[in-house]
């Protein structure tokens, strides 16, 4: 008679090394790399890079035999290097930005490594039974002044969460939540240093944001305008790259021939950026240079 296999247990350190509160979290970055020679820009490259949480990488490396026919996963295991708080980092592709074909190559590499990471995550989820239920809703308790709480499977208790991040329909599947099958992102756009954000530009920004969000089925939850920047909270569909939405807004927010925003931007789906983080981002901006920053 065969014994029933026991569910494998995870320690608090395992959850910490997994980066997610109740499951594995990794990330893929597609960014522009501007190379400067002497006093001018020499070339611009599109660079694809993955950051894999330590627990997933190390566990799958020990169980490599389960992925013998999965070439992309094997390549990640063979080439990723450990970099402290960034986990296991691996370059997935690099191409000089010249035309649409180079963008397509970079997107193809991004999609390839994203799917490989999803397969790795699924292996961990199934191995440790991390998703016995597909959805976990937010608990609202009227007795406690409408504070929001969520069940933390890692600690085995209910914990309070930041009220600005969640609504009653939020599902806990990403650091800042998912609603309507869309992931929540916080985006900071920096005004051109010489640009005056008044009547015409305000109307242009509002119309552009509405047009593009409708076209890409992005839901805008909140917009806050300040002296130097605009902060947007948006729900972006899984099949839309955040950069596609943001760069569409940046590219079309033009009054006459003058862009409203700089091309550098700050985007994160980890948590709502603090004022200190935003000020640090703004302080690092070059003087109206056409470069891009994707900070997590």
Secondary structure, DSSP 8 states (H G I E B T S, - for coil): -----------HHHHHHH-SSSS---EEEEEEEEEEETTEEEEEEEEEEEEE-HHHHHHHHHTGGGGTT-HHHHHHHHH-EE-GGG-EEEEEEEEE--SHHHHHHHHHHHHHHHHHHHHHHHHHHHHTT--SSS--B-EEEGGGTTEEEEEETTTTEEEE--TTT--TT-B-SSTT-EETTEEEEEEEEEE-TT---SHHHHHHHHHHHHHHHHHHT-EEEEEEE-SSEEEEEEEEETTS-HHHHHHHHHHH-EETTEESEEEEEEEESSS---HHHHHHHHHT--SS--------
